[in-house]
Amino acid sequence: MKLSFGTDFENAWYQVTSSNRTIAGTKVLEFVQDRWVQIQLINEDEKQRIFEYTLLDQTMEGSALIHEWAADMEWLQSPVQIITDLEGKFIGIDNFSQFITQWNKGYRAKIANKYQNQEGIQVMLAETEKLLKDPKRFLQNFMGYSHYRCFFQPFYKELESTEEYPLLLKGFFGLVDLPLIINAHNEQTGEWIKITNSAEIDNEKFDRKSFVRMMKDLTNMYNLKVDLQSEMEEIYLFKNNVLQSADLYLQLHVPSFYTVVNAHQCKRIAQAELPKSSSKKANIFKNNVLMV
């Protein structure tokens, strides 16, 4: 079967809910974030497509300052013009210089003022500036297990009813990558297409020694038995070749002392369902392409 873009995808709205829970020993970090976004197909040729992803509104409920900071950073990088190949794989950002310009022309000053009384603000400012100067690291934000995965991956190609392929989540554990093997089951019923994914850790490519060392440093314990377990389920629904909903769930677990759970739920909505406070931000900055 084959998926391809329908003409109505040139302007679509989605509500996306993301949640994360990380448990390391007795320490728990968690957040729930709701976003309302607009996605438009703004350009395409025989090699690639460019989508403009605009954050229209969001709410963030987090247990740490870094969660509120991360939400503010999403306003900085909106709208983002995402480049994909014809299969839908993310390959770059077309307007990267916009984020640097906005940061230098007022955003840094505003956010520094907002967090001026918070401990660690200077470190966060410095790390953000380092990220904006490091295109490789910046691109990883769009290639990891984030809500962008709902939209920008190789959907639009010939699909077999069952498939197996690798997925590398770079820097998932900080300096340690997470290599997975995806098992996909694809089915079509009339105008509906359903893609169901599960996954297992690719033990041949997983740097287990570095992961164990990270766990020991994290816990200050050196007699640990580190048995990393994984659970993944993803369900994508397309109607007339347009994404209607996506449910993503990934859990990594080391019994007794470490758990990471990521989940994203996405549904297509009508423009009338957007929050009344949402408004599209004008893109007034010059483009500068950033590619993988």
Secondary structure, 3 states (H helix, E strand, C coil): CECCCCHHHHCEEEEEEEEEEEEECCEEEEEEEEEEEEEEEEEECCCEEEEEEEEEEEEEEECCHHHHHHHHHHHHCCCEEEEEECCCCEEEECEHHHHHHHHHHHHHHHHHHHCCCCCCHHHHHHHHHHHHCCHHHHHHHHHCCCHHHHCCCCCCCECCCEEEEEEEEEEEECCEEEEEEEEEEEEEECCEEEEEEEEEECCCCCCHHHHHHHHHHHHCCCCCCCCCEEEEEEEEEEECCEEEEEEEEEEEEECCCEEEEEEEEEEEECHHHCCCCCCCCCCCCCCECEEC
